[in-house]
Amino acid sequence: MEGRYPNGLLLAITNCNDASKGDEFARWYNHIHFPDVTASGIFKHPIRFANTDPDSPRGQYAATYETDYEDAAIALADNREASAKLRPDGGRGSELIESVFVDVFKRTGGEFSTSVRPTRGILLVLSNCTDPSREEEFNRWYEDVHFPDILNVGQFHTAYRYENVNPESSAKYLAIYETDNADPADARAQHTKLMEGWGQQRHLFSDMEVVSSMTARRVWPRLD
């Protein structure tokens, strides 16, 4: 999110269902779908990323959209209503898109940034706390211990954390870490190597369930 920390975030993890039409899918997503989603002005600053593991079952692409709405659920509902008015025929969809995970999140916690550096890739983590009685402890650990540990290593320069507004979702929490490394998979590998020997008790939480994680390189809008 390039230093912004919006109130709400729409996350869409998708696949292109025809590998031979990847370029067509990219053109549609970048030049048709992004403008359609953001036409009402409710969601802004769309960014699209490609999974560094193209064979991952967790999805090939991730896209984020930001909103200033205090209530992210209302933002999503208003955007759908506005889109229906703008394109009553249903919009300009693509038969190539396959949704893996789509939800909207509200901002939680403070901002964690070590410097103003470009965002060339991300580490995206969807998670839960498996013990409801430790939820408050989990959140304190994430923001007071885990985020500082991640950023102090230096491979990722900014971190954001969100909570899902959909109580029925498979993942309650979203964390996004930004890197200026053009190969975010390398950033994650270097991070893991540098963290060896720190002590597992500090950077792991026993009741954390990782629903999904991926490193993804930025593909649109491109950086100069």
N, C-alpha and C positions, 0 to 999 in steps of 0.2 A: 504493500500500500504506500510505499515510498515516503514514509514518514508521517502520513496521515493516520489518524486513528478514529475512523468513523463510528457513529453510534451503532450502526447495523451493517451486516455483511451478508450478501447472498453468495453462497458457494454452490457451484455446479461442477460435478465430476462426470465426465462423459467419455464415450468411445465413438470412433468412426467405424461403422459396421462393414465397411468395404475398404480394405487396405489399399486397393488399387486406385482409390479416389480420394486419397489423403489431401492432395492439393485443392481439389474441388471443395472438400469439407472445410479446409482452412479459409478459403476465400469466402464461403458462405458465412462462417462463424465471425470472421473479422469484419466483413464489409456489409453484411445483411443482418445477422442475428444481433451483434453488439448494438448497432444503431436502433434496431427495433426495441430491444430491452430498455435502452436508455432514452428513448424518444420523449417520454413523459417528463424526464428530469428527476424522477424519484430515485432511481439508481444511477450512479455516475462512476467515472473512472474505472471502466472495465479493463481487466488484465487477464490474458490467457497464458497458461503454462502447459508444457508437454512433459509427461512423466519421463524421467531418465531411463526407466525400464519400460520399453514399449510393449513388452509381453506381460506386464503386470495385470493380474485379475482385478486390481483395485481401481482401474480406470486409466485411460491413456492421457486424458487432458483434465485440467482444472481451470476454472474461470471464477474470478471474484468480481463482485459489483458492490459499491459502497453506497450507503444512504445516511442522510443526516436526521432521519426520523428518530424520535425518541423511542418509538415502539416499532421494532423491525417487522413484526407480524402485520401491523397496519400498513407499513410500507409495501409489503408484498401484495396485500389485498388491493391497495390503491393502484399499484402498478399494473396488476392484472386487469382491473376495471378500465384504467386509462388505455391500456393496449387494445382492449376489446373495442373501445370507441374509435381509436385511431385506425384499427384494421378489423372491421366487423367481419371480414371474410376469413378471419383466422390467422392472418399474418403470412409471413414468408418462411415457412418451415423447411426442413430438409429431411428426406427419408434416410439420410446417412447417419443421423445422430441417434445415439443410444444413451439414455440416462443411466448413470450408476448411482449417484447420490446427489440430491438437490435439497437444500434446506437453507433457512435464513437464521442468522444468529444476532444476538445482542452483545454489545461490548461489556466486558467484565474486567475489573482490575485496572491497574495503571499502565502507563506506557513505558516500555523498556527499550532504550536505544543507546548505543555506544558511540555512534557517529552518523554523519549524514553521508551515506554512500549509495551508489546506484543499486537497484534491485535487479539482478540478472537471473536470480533463481530463488526458490523457496524450499523449505522443509515444512510439510503440512502434516499435522497430527490430529486425528479425531480420537477422542478418548472418553472413558467413563470412570467414575469411582465406584467400585463394586460393593463397597460397604457404606450404605447411606448414613450410618452413625459417624463416619469419618469424613463426611463431605466437606465440612468446614476446615478440618485439618488438611485435607487434600488440596483445597484451594489456597490455603496459606503456604503450604509446601511449594505449590506450583509457582506462586508469585514471589515468595520471599527467598526460596532456595533454588528451585529448578531454573527459572528464567535467568537469574544472575549467573548461575554456573554455566549455562549455555553461552551467554554473551561474553563472559570473562575469558572463555577459550579463544574467541576472536574470529572463528570461521563464519559465524552468523552475527550480523550487526544490529538487527532490530527484531523484536518479538511482540506479538499481539495475541490476545486471548479473548475468546468469545464463548457464549453459552447459547445453546440451541433454544429457540422459542417453541419448538415442536416437542411436547413431552413424550410423544410416541416414537421419536426417532431412535435409531440404533446407536447414535452417538450424542452425548450431551454437550461435550466441550470440543472446541476447535482452537488449536494453537498454530500460528504461522510464524516461521522464522525466515528472515530475508538474508540473502548473501549477495556480495558483489562478485563472487566466483562464477564464471560462465558455465562451469560444470558443478552444479550443486551436489551431485553424487560424490564428487571429489571432496567438496567442503564437508560433507557428512562423514566421509571416511577419515579425513584429517582430524575432524572434531573427535571422533571416537578414539583415534590413536592418542590424541593429546589428553583425553580424559582418563586414560588407563592409569590406574594407581591412585586415583583421587579418593577412592573409598566408595563402595557400592551404596552404603547406607545414606550417603548425601544426595546422590543424584538419581535414586530410584525410590518409588513409593509402592509398597507391597500390594495395595489395593487399587492400583491403576490398571485399567484395561485399555490397551491400545486397539481400537476398532479398525483403524486404517492409518497408514502413513506412507508418504511418498516424497521423494525429492523431484523437483520439476524445474526445468529451465524455462525462462521467459521466451515466448514466441510472438506476442502481440500485446500492445504496441511495441515495436522494436526500439531499442536504445541506439542512439548514434554512436 
